[in-house]
Amino acid sequence: MDTSVLKNYLLWVTILMIYPTMIGYKVNEVINFNHTRLLLAASVINFVLVPVLAYILGIVFLLKDPQLFAGLAIASLLPTSNMTIAFTHFARGNIPAAIKLTVISLVLGSIAVPWYLLVMVGSYICIDIFAVLKTVAMVIFLPLVMGFATYSLLLKKYTREEFNKSVKPLLPATTAWGMVYMMFTGISANAQMIVSQPGLLFIAIIVWMVFYFLNYLMAVKIGRWYFCREDALTLVFGTVLRNLAISIGLAATAFGVTAAFMVSLAFLFQGQSAAWFIRINEKYKILPEENPVSTQGKCN
């Protein structure tokens, strides 16, 4: 079936999808200077090592379809989300640091995306940097401002505790339906490619498997060397988990449904891998209670 008409609404669905995730964001979390060493280490991984990893994987495996490369690049440049905070909580990591890292990564990633994309995929896809900047403003900063305004209005009716208990649990549903729309559009628009070129789909899946495996490996190694268990867990979930909601929306609106399709494949691995990591870590003590390598005996 021809579902191309769905592409006409990608921008507005993206804004409505991301808007609920911005309600309750606390920018004042970044004002104090606690957890500096952890935040610096996470930022180096997120904005140096992970983009380099994505660039190498894209050059090696995805040059046959640069749109897939663009999807990988965008996801690699937008780390952390509410999922980071949730899995840090489940694993008993450093939750205040996870909240701060999520806010900082959103701001830094939003600013960095257009310029990194120009370097990473600009040789293979024609990139209008001002168009990408406009798209970033529309799908990230506009929902962010809307989220701040909505949160302020809600706090006039609810206390923070009432908001967290009665309103906040309802917000992810809108985001989830928006992501279903994005994934359906991306898959249906690429249905012929999926059927006619199954090898390309297989390669894309392999790329994500390698991407997440090496990302976990880097984060665990650095966490074991330099941080206590709680901070190391925050480092892992703050660098491995990507903001797929924003990534899929930005990919769809800036590059098209093929790039969004590439991002959608990451959903096959991200949540499941985080849950598996918690179970494996609890069983085999990958990040032990007493860090045998780091000389930093206590958490920040």
Disulfide bonds with the S-S distance in Angstrom:
Cys228-Cys299 1.75
